Amino acid sequence: MRLPGVHADDRRKIEIVAKHLPLYRGLPLVLDATIVSPLRANGQPRPRAAVIDGVAITAIENDKHTKYPELTNSSECKFFVLAGEIGGRWSETSSKLIRDLSRVKSRSAAP
């Protein structure tokens, strides 16, 4: 997928591009999948991680939207950060996408 402002030698990586789905006005879905830890490399919890659920997820979502502004602001695709925390917590974005995909898939199932 070619987007304005993205050069052919761009070294950033996107894990999934899904096209031709009956979601989000048929736009291609561009998915950056990542797993984060509520602990830092030194074993200390991230600030506020002990009192606010999903702090690491919020931080990585913000980082990814900053890293990929042309995807975040594109009218030619729908960008999602599919984030999960070690231990099993999913981002709200990940949960919503799974629900949306399930809803679309279930429409084709027999009653």
N, C-alpha and C positions, 0 to 999 in steps of 0.2 A: 504494500500500500504506500503510495507516494503522497506525502503531505508537504505543503509549502513550508519552506524554512528548514526542512530536514535534508541534510546532505547524504549522498550515497555512502560516504565514509564514516557516518555516525556510528559509534561503537556501543551505544546503549542497547540493552536487550529487553525485548518484550516476549513473554512466554507464549501467549495465545492470541491469535486473531481468528475470530469466528464470524463467518459471513453467511448471508442468506437465512437468517433466523427471523421468525415472525415476532420480533421484539423491538422496541425502541425505534419505531418507524422504519425498520429494516436496515438500520445503520450497521456497519461492521462493528463488532464488539472487540475492543482491544483490552486485553487482560494482563495485568502485571501481578503475578502470584508471588507471595512472600510469607515467610514465617518469622516471627520476632519473639524475643524473650522479654518478660517483664523484669529480668535481671540484666545488669551490665556484665561485661566480660570479667570484671573483678569480683563478681558474685553479689554485689550490692544491688538493691532494688532501684529501678528507675525512680526519679522523683515522683511522688504521689501514687506510685504503683500499688502500695499497700492499702490505700484508701479509696482509689478510683479504679473501677474495672476498665480494662482496655486501654490504659495509658500508652502502652507500647504500640498498640494498633493505631491509635490516633496520631502518634508521632510518625510512624512509617507512612501512613496515608498522606500526611502533610508533606513529608519528604518526597514522596513519589509524585505528587501533584506539582511540586516545585521543580522536580527533575524533568517532567514531561509537560511543560505548559502548552505546547502545541497540540498535544492530545487532549488535555483537560479542556481547552478552549475551542476544540475543533467542532465544526458543524458536519464533518464528513465521517465521523466515527463516534462511538460512545466508549469512553475510557473508564475502566474499573480497576481499582486496587483490591485484589482479593487477598486480604491479610488474615492471618491466624496467629494466635499466641501459642507458644509451647505450653502444653497442658490442656489444649482443646478449645479455647475460646475463639470464635469466629467474629470477624467484623460484621457490623450491620449490613454493609455493602455486600459482603459474601452471602450472608443469609438471604437478603432480598433477591439477589440474582438467582440463587437456587430455587427460591419460591416462585419467581417469575418463570424460570425454565420449566419447573414442574407443572405449573398451571398451563403453560402452552402445550406441553407434552400430553397432559391428561385430556385435553380437548379431543385428541385423536383416538382416545381409548373408547371401547364399547361401554355403554352405560352400565 
